[in-house]
Amino acid sequence: MKKSLLLILLCVSARVFSQDVVGYWYGTASVANGGGTNNYLVELILKQNGGTVNGIINYYFKNTFRSFKTSGSFNSNSRELSLFNIPLTYFGSTAQMEVDCPMDLRAQLRVAKAGSNLAGSFISKAAYKHTCPPVNFNIKLNKDANNQDSILTALRQFKETYQVWSPSASDTLVAATVIQRPITNYVVANQYKEREKVLAQEIEINSDSLSLDFYDNGEIDGDSISIFYNDKLLASSQRLSARSIHLKVAVDTTKEYNEVTMFADNLGTIPPNTALMLVSDGRKRYEVRLSSSLQKSGTVRFKRRTK
C-alpha cells in the first residue's frame, strides 16, 4: 500500500513539474514555405509565476543578433504558451534595409522521457498577415542550464541587444581555397574586358603577399563571383556565403599597383552582387565592401608602402 501511494505521489509530482515552461529553450525556426536559407536560431529564457510568463528572446538571423524582453501566458491544462509583441526581422530584409514583423508566439509544450520541447510558430499581427508569413519552430529544453538562479540572473542583467556580425580572422571558415595560378575561361575573360572597373578602395600594404577572404555581404542570396588579380583570372564561378573564398597572392613588386577585381557572374536574388573582402598583409587587417553589377566590377588597388 505504501509503495502504491509513493508511486502515485511521484507520478503526480512529475506531472506537476512538467506543466511549466521555466528554463532555457533553444533551436531553429524557419519561414513557412520560405526555403532552407530563411532560418533563425532562437533561444527563449523563461520564468513562470502561475499562468504569467516573463522572459527573454534571443535570435540570430543572417548576420544580425537581437535580444528582447517578452511576456505572455501559459495554460497548464492545454499546455499552450503565448508570448506577445515580438519584433521578428522580416526574412526578405537586406543589409541595406531591415524590416521588422510584429508577431506573437504560440507554442505547445510537449514532455517526453527524451526531453521537453516547444513546438509552434511566430504569427504576425492581423495587419501584417499578407506580408509576414508564419515562422515555425521546434525548440528544446536545455536541461544543463535549467536552474532558477541562472534564469533570474539572465533576467536581472538583461540589456536589449542589436549586433551585426562581421567575420574576424579567428573565426574564418573556408569554403574554397583558391591556388594562385591563372585559369582559362574565355567567356568570363571577354565579359571582364567589356565591364568598367570601379575603384572601391586603395590600400597601402607592408608585405610581399596578401591573404584575401571573400564573404557574402549581408543576405546569402546566391551571388556568384569570379576573381581577377592584375587582370588575370584566378577563380571562376565561386558562390558567396558565410564561409570564405580564400586566396593568398604574391605582390608583384615590379608594378606600382596590384589590383583585385570582383567580377559578378550573376546578381543573386537581390541585386547588385555584394561581398565583404577581408585583407591581411601579415601586419594589418582591412575590411572592404565590394559591389559589382553586369556593367561594372568592384576593384581594390594595393600599393606597397615605401620603406
TAHUBEL-V66082 format. One record per residue. N is the residue number from 1. RES is the residue in one letter. PSI is psi in radians with two decimals (* if undefined). BURIAL is I if it has 16 or more other ideal C-beta (glycine too) atoms within 10 Angstrom, else O. Layout:
{{N,RES,PSI,BURIAL} {N,RES,PSI,BURIAL}}
This chain:
{{1,M,-0.77,O} {2,K,-0.70,O} {3,K,-0.71,O} {4,S,-0.76,O} {5,L,-0.74,O} {6,L,-0.72,O} {7,L,-0.71,O} {8,I,-0.77,O} {9,L,-0.71,O} {10,L,-0.72,O} {11,C,-0.72,O} {12,V,-0.79,O} {13,S,-0.68,O} {14,A,-0.68,O} {15,R,-0.73,O} {16,V,-0.74,O} {17,F,-0.62,O} {18,S,-0.13,O} {19,Q,0.20,O} {20,D,2.90,I} {21,V,0.38,I} {22,V,2.37,I} {23,G,-3.01,I} {24,Y,2.17,I} {25,W,2.40,I} {26,Y,2.74,O} {27,G,-2.80,I} {28,T,2.74,O} {29,A,2.55,I} {30,S,2.57,I} {31,V,2.33,I} {32,A,2.15,O} {33,N,0.46,O} {34,G,-0.06,O} {35,G,2.87,O} {36,G,-0.26,O} {37,T,-0.16,O} {38,N,1.02,I} {39,N,2.57,I} {40,Y,2.50,I} {41,L,2.21,O} {42,V,2.43,I} {43,E,2.30,I} {44,L,2.33,I} {45,I,1.92,I} {46,L,2.44,I} {47,K,2.41,I} {48,Q,2.42,I} {49,N,1.67,O} {50,G,-2.16,O} {51,G,0.01,O} {52,T,2.39,O} {53,V,2.31,I} {54,N,2.67,O} {55,G,-2.81,I} {56,I,2.43,I} {57,I,2.21,I} {58,N,2.39,I} {59,Y,2.62,I} {60,Y,2.18,I} {61,F,2.18,I} {62,K,-1.97,I} {63,N,0.42,I} {64,T,2.34,I} {65,F,2.32,O} {66,R,2.65,I} {67,S,2.29,I} {68,F,2.69,I} {69,K,2.59,O} {70,T,2.82,I} {71,S,2.81,O} {72,G,-2.49,I} {73,S,2.78,O} {74,F,2.22,I} {75,N,1.90,O} {76,S,-0.40,O} {77,N,-0.82,O} {78,S,-0.17,O} {79,R,0.69,I} {80,E,2.22,O} {81,L,2.37,I} {82,S,2.22,I} {83,L,2.52,I} {84,F,2.68,O} {85,N,1.03,O} {86,I,2.08,I} {87,P,1.77,O} {88,L,2.26,I} {89,T,2.23,I} {90,Y,2.31,I} {91,F,-0.36,I} {92,G,0.16,I} {93,S,2.66,I} {94,T,3.04,O} {95,A,-0.48,I} {96,Q,-0.47,O} {97,M,1.97,O} {98,E,2.28,O} {99,V,2.45,O} {100,D,2.54,O} {101,C,2.06,I} {102,P,2.06,O} {103,M,2.78,I} {104,D,2.64,I} {105,L,2.29,I} {106,R,2.21,I} {107,A,2.74,I} {108,Q,2.24,O} {109,L,2.25,I} {110,R,2.28,O} {111,V,2.27,O} {112,A,2.95,O} {113,K,-0.61,O} {114,A,-0.32,O} {115,G,2.96,O} {116,S,2.63,I} {117,N,2.76,I} {118,L,2.10,I} {119,A,2.24,O} {120,G,-2.63,I} {121,S,2.65,I} {122,F,2.19,I} {123,I,2.28,I} {124,S,2.74,I} {125,K,2.76,O} {126,A,-0.64,O} {127,A,-0.27,O} {128,Y,0.18,O} {129,K,-0.45,O} {130,H,-0.23,O} {131,T,-0.74,O} {132,C,1.81,I} {133,P,2.84,I} {134,P,2.60,I} {135,V,1.94,I} {136,N,2.57,I} {137,F,2.81,I} {138,N,1.73,O} {139,I,2.60,I} {140,K,2.72,O} {141,L,2.24,I} {142,N,1.77,I} {143,K,-0.61,O} {144,D,-0.53,O} {145,A,0.17,O} {146,N,1.37,O} {147,N,2.61,O} {148,Q,-0.68,O} {149,D,-0.81,O} {150,S,-0.61,O} {151,I,-0.81,I} {152,L,-0.64,O} {153,T,-0.75,O} {154,A,-0.72,I} {155,L,-0.68,O} {156,R,-0.64,O} {157,Q,0.12,O} {158,F,2.40,O} {159,K,2.26,O} {160,E,2.34,O} {161,T,2.42,O} {162,Y,1.98,O} {163,Q,2.39,O} {164,V,2.13,O} {165,W,2.42,O} {166,S,2.27,O} {167,P,2.52,I} {168,S,2.97,O} {169,A,-0.53,O} {170,S,-0.40,O} {171,D,0.44,O} {172,T,2.16,O} {173,L,2.23,O} {174,V,2.20,O} {175,A,-0.60,I} {176,A,2.30,O} {177,T,2.16,O} {178,V,2.15,I} {179,I,2.40,O} {180,Q,1.62,O} {181,R,2.40,O} {182,P,2.47,O} {183,I,2.84,O} {184,T,2.14,O} {185,N,1.71,O} {186,Y,-0.62,O} {187,V,-0.89,O} {188,V,-0.72,I} {189,A,-0.71,I} {190,N,-0.71,O} {191,Q,-0.62,I} {192,Y,-0.72,I} {193,K,-0.50,O} {194,E,-0.32,O} {195,R,2.59,I} {196,E,2.34,O} {197,K,2.20,I} {198,V,2.10,O} {199,L,2.04,O} {200,A,-0.62,I} {201,Q,2.62,I} {202,E,2.28,O} {203,I,2.34,I} {204,E,2.32,O} {205,I,2.84,I} {206,N,0.06,O} {207,S,2.92,I} {208,D,0.04,O} {209,S,2.76,O} {210,L,2.48,I} {211,S,2.18,I} {212,L,2.35,I} {213,D,2.23,I} {214,F,2.30,I} {215,Y,2.79,I} {216,D,2.30,I} {217,N,1.59,I} {218,G,-2.23,I} {219,E,2.34,I} {220,I,1.81,I} {221,D,0.42,I} {222,G,0.23,I} {223,D,2.39,I} {224,S,2.39,I} {225,I,2.78,I} {226,S,2.60,I} {227,I,2.22,I} {228,F,2.43,I} {229,Y,2.04,I} {230,N,0.79,I} {231,D,0.23,O} {232,K,2.34,O} {233,L,2.08,I} {234,L,-0.48,I} {235,A,2.40,I} {236,S,2.36,I} {237,S,0.92,O} {238,Q,2.20,I} {239,R,2.30,I} {240,L,2.45,I} {241,S,-2.90,I} {242,A,-0.18,O} {243,R,2.60,I} {244,S,2.66,I} {245,I,1.99,I} {246,H,2.28,I} {247,L,2.60,I} {248,K,2.10,O} {249,V,2.57,I} {250,A,2.40,O} {251,V,2.23,I} {252,D,1.82,O} {253,T,-0.14,O} {254,T,-0.21,O} {255,K,2.60,O} {256,E,-0.67,O} {257,Y,2.59,O} {258,N,2.43,I} {259,E,2.42,I} {260,V,2.22,I} {261,T,2.32,I} {262,M,2.02,I} {263,F,2.24,I} {264,A,2.00,I} {265,D,-0.57,I} {266,N,-3.09,O} {267,L,0.13,I} {268,G,-2.79,I} {269,T,-0.26,O} {270,I,1.68,I} {271,P,2.74,O} {272,P,-3.01,I} {273,N,2.05,I} {274,T,2.58,I} {275,A,2.64,I} {276,L,2.14,I} {277,M,2.16,I} {278,L,2.26,I} {279,V,2.31,I} {280,S,2.29,I} {281,D,0.27,I} {282,G,-0.34,O} {283,R,-0.74,O} {284,K,2.76,O} {285,R,2.38,O} {286,Y,2.59,I} {287,E,2.24,O} {288,V,2.27,I} {289,R,2.10,O} {290,L,2.54,I} {291,S,2.28,I} {292,S,2.59,I} {293,S,-2.96,O} {294,L,0.03,I} {295,Q,-0.42,O} {296,K,2.62,O} {297,S,2.23,I} {298,G,2.37,I} {299,T,2.47,I} {300,V,2.35,I} {301,R,2.33,I} {302,F,2.31,I} {303,K,2.24,O} {304,R,2.22,I} {305,R,2.34,O} {306,T,2.29,O} {307,K,*,O}}
